């Protein structure tokens, strides 16, 4: 059984990762990738799509709105960085719910579940069209929380998509539309907002301390007044972030 699928996300990097993952699974065939949710809705409405990888937060049409309009014309796997949306998607026809950054083994488990269900329906002689079939619903209890500890992230550099181990990150500096990720061994520049990076990183060990800086808390060497020292780099603590930072530090008994 080959599942024809479409990937919908307003972030090109997220689409690159999905396309790469899909190419590694023999029973998946990517029919289209798009950043435009309305265009994707038209493709799904035309029929012939078995599986939709759907981002929740998109500008023209949110993933939740997409689901309500499209109905059960295909199976859906939601992709997002925000676990709170699992509660709303629980009442919709969703096969699975993947939190970004998505690990390949978790991706494979989700698509295999969709294939197994479809094969079971087919073997049982269920001839109902996709729009009349109910896809299994994944309880939000089984999804990891937004602040679950991740081992790595993927970022898009000029010529490639690079994997970065979180334990290697020292701090992150914002540079207008770009950010620089400083690790133990290198500096990695990627086109991404500080806000998006802050939301992606696990809050258990990363904290924004200035409009231009996110730090790895376990890499702090010293704190003097409103300055943090990490690997010989002096990082200022912004007025907006000072109270929350020192409250967190006091809670860690540093």
MORADA-V648946 format. One record per residue. N is the residue number from 0. RES is the residue in one small letter. PHI is phi as a letter, one per 30 degrees, with the letter a starting at -180 (* if undefined). D_LAST is the distance of its C-alpha to the last C-alpha in Angstrom with 2 decimals. Layout:
BEGIN
n res phi d_last
N RES PHI D_LAST
N RES PHI D_LAST
END
This chain:
BEGIN
n res phi d_last
0 x * 56.15
1 x c 54.75
2 x c 52.49
3 x d 52.99
4 x b 49.78
5 x b 48.47
6 x c 44.94
7 x b 43.97
8 x a 40.84
9 x d 40.46
10 x c 38.06
11 x e 40.01
12 x d 37.15
13 x d 37.00
14 x d 40.79
15 x d 40.65
16 x d 38.39
17 x d 40.63
18 x d 43.73
19 x d 42.42
20 x d 41.55
21 x d 44.93
22 x d 46.78
23 x d 45.41
24 x c 46.78
25 x e 50.57
26 x c 51.38
27 x c 49.80
28 x b 51.69
29 x d 50.07
30 x d 52.75
31 x a 50.77
32 x b 47.36
33 x a 46.91
34 x c 44.50
35 x c 47.00
36 x d 46.78
37 x d 50.25
38 x d 51.79
39 x d 50.16
40 x d 51.55
41 x d 55.01
42 x d 54.70
43 x d 53.69
44 x d 56.49
45 x d 59.01
46 x j 58.29
47 x j 57.90
48 x c 54.08
49 x c 52.68
50 x b 48.91
51 x c 46.76
52 x c 43.17
53 x b 42.09
54 x d 39.08
55 x d 38.32
56 x c 37.29
57 x b 40.19
58 x d 41.75
59 x d 45.39
60 x b 45.09
61 x d 42.08
62 x d 42.10
63 x d 42.69
64 x d 45.63
65 x e 46.90
66 x d 46.99
67 x d 48.84
68 x d 51.43
69 x d 51.97
70 x i 52.20
71 x c 52.69
72 x d 54.37
73 x a 51.83
74 x d 48.80
75 x b 45.43
76 x b 41.99
77 x d 39.42
78 x b 36.70
79 x a 33.74
80 x c 30.02
81 x b 29.96
82 x d 30.28
83 x d 31.28
84 x d 34.74
85 x d 35.44
86 x d 36.52
87 x d 39.18
88 x d 40.35
89 x e 40.78
90 x d 44.07
91 x c 45.34
92 x d 47.01
93 x c 44.02
94 x d 44.04
95 x a 40.36
96 x b 37.15
97 x c 35.00
98 x c 31.51
99 x d 30.78
100 x d 29.99
101 x d 32.78
102 x d 33.01
103 x d 36.61
104 x d 36.82
105 x d 35.86
106 x d 38.40
107 x d 41.08
108 x d 40.58
109 x d 41.12
110 x d 44.28
111 x d 45.69
112 x d 45.46
113 x d 47.51
114 x d 50.06
115 x d 50.44
116 x d 51.11
117 x d 53.67
118 x d 55.39
119 x d 55.58
120 x d 57.17
121 x d 59.55
122 x d 60.58
123 x d 61.23
124 x i 63.59
125 x d 61.55
126 x c 63.24
127 x d 61.38
128 x d 60.26
129 x e 56.56
130 x d 56.59
131 x c 57.80
132 x c 55.38
133 x c 52.19
134 x d 49.17
135 x d 46.68
136 x c 43.68
137 x c 40.17
138 x d 38.15
139 x d 34.79
140 x d 33.44
141 x d 33.86
142 x c 32.01
143 x d 28.33
144 x d 26.09
145 x d 25.20
146 x c 21.54
147 x d 22.66
148 x d 21.05
149 x c 23.53
150 x c 24.10
151 x a 25.75
152 x b 27.38
153 x c 30.73
154 x b 31.38
155 x c 34.77
156 x c 35.32
157 x d 38.65
158 x b 40.51
159 x a 38.62
160 x c 36.07
161 x c 33.09
162 x d 30.69
163 x b 27.06
164 x d 24.66
165 x d 21.40
166 x d 19.45
167 x d 21.14
168 x d 20.11
169 x c 17.92
170 x a 18.65
171 x b 21.70
172 x c 23.74
173 x d 26.47
174 x b 29.90
175 x h 32.34
176 x d 33.66
177 x c 31.80
178 x b 28.29
179 x c 27.11
180 x c 24.82
181 x c 23.31
182 x c 22.81
183 x d 22.57
184 x c 26.34
185 x a 27.73
186 x c 27.80
187 x c 29.35
188 x c 31.04
189 x b 32.07
190 x d 33.83
191 x a 31.47
192 x d 29.79
193 x d 26.11
194 x d 26.48
195 x d 27.99
196 x d 25.38
197 x d 22.56
198 x d 24.52
199 x d 25.14
200 x d 21.66
201 x d 19.71
202 x d 17.24
203 x d 15.00
204 x b 13.82
205 x b 15.49
206 x b 15.22
207 x d 17.63
208 x c 16.34
209 x a 19.83
210 x e 23.39
211 x c 23.67
212 x b 20.36
213 x b 18.50
214 x c 15.54
215 x d 14.29
216 x e 10.58
217 x d 10.56
218 x c 12.41
219 x d 10.12
220 x c 10.75
221 x a 9.75
222 x b 9.88
223 x b 12.75
224 x h 14.29
225 x c 15.30
226 x b 15.06
227 x c 13.01
228 x c 14.07
229 x b 14.97
230 x h 17.79
231 x i 19.12
232 x c 19.34
233 x c 18.24
234 x c 17.64
235 x d 18.16
236 x c 16.52
237 x d 19.60
238 x e 20.48
239 x d 21.14
240 x c 17.67
241 x d 15.56
242 x d 15.31
243 x d 14.54
244 x d 11.84
245 x d 9.87
246 x d 10.83
247 x d 9.47
248 x d 5.98
249 x d 6.38
250 x d 7.93
251 x d 5.46
252 x h 3.77
253 x d 0.00
END
